[in-house]
Amino acid sequence: MSPTDEPDLLALLKSLRVWDTELPAFDPGSAPAEPLPLFVEWFAAAVAAGQPEPHTPSLATTDGAGRPDVRTVMLHGADAAGFHFASHAGSAKGRQLAARPYAALGFYWPVQGRQVRVRGPVRTASAEVAYADLHARSTGALASALVGHQSEPLSSVEELARASDAAWERAQREPDAAAPTWTAYELAPEEVEFFQGNARRRHVRLSYRLTANTWTKQLLWP
């Protein structure tokens, strides 16, 4: 591809429009006293609105030197204990959470112009919880977990294909197989922010903060 055939990034960026659709209203005065019911309400609304993969937030962590990292994960649940996700203990995120057990989740649902940001300490659930989590999912999820080696250097795509084929065969043969490094995590929220976009940029931001086991709400300037 010659330089003249390369896409013009700046032109592409200027051509894009945000929220060229009717966005829902959000009255922060009617928000519940705690953030979880509002999260569930917004999540259900995102699903009903056809938002692709609304259950895949960005997870931000830091390593032992304080350097940030981020990736997309799958939400496995949210309840009074916190927001649940899982990974291998030896993965980059697993090592970072072991060194600094504090993280943030960022949900973005553009079909409704909504974001939810969550921050708090992360704890490791029991091995029994991790096992149940893994085996409540698909054969593909089990096969992926059985492959292991997440975040480790890979010599070739052929090596990955061989390992994946072997893991799929085992997952189908042994649906109860254990993946010892598979770890379930719980992020216990201390701060949760709900952002409702507005086409005129009058965005509504409502922040919840947990202090002494009590949630307080605060509006923020957009």
Buried (B, 14 or more C-beta within 10 A) or exposed (E): EEEEEEEEEEEEEEEEEEBEEEBEEBEBEEBBEBBBEBBEEBBEBBEEBEBEEBBEBBBBBBBEEEEEEEEEBBBBEBEEEBBBBBBBBBBBBBBBBBEBBBBBBBBBBBBBBBBBBBBBBBBBBEEEBBBEBBBEBEEEBBBBBBBBBBBEEEEEEEEEEEBBEEBBEBBEEEEEBBBEBBBBBBBBBBBBBBBBBBEEEEBBBBBBBBEEEEBEBEEEEE
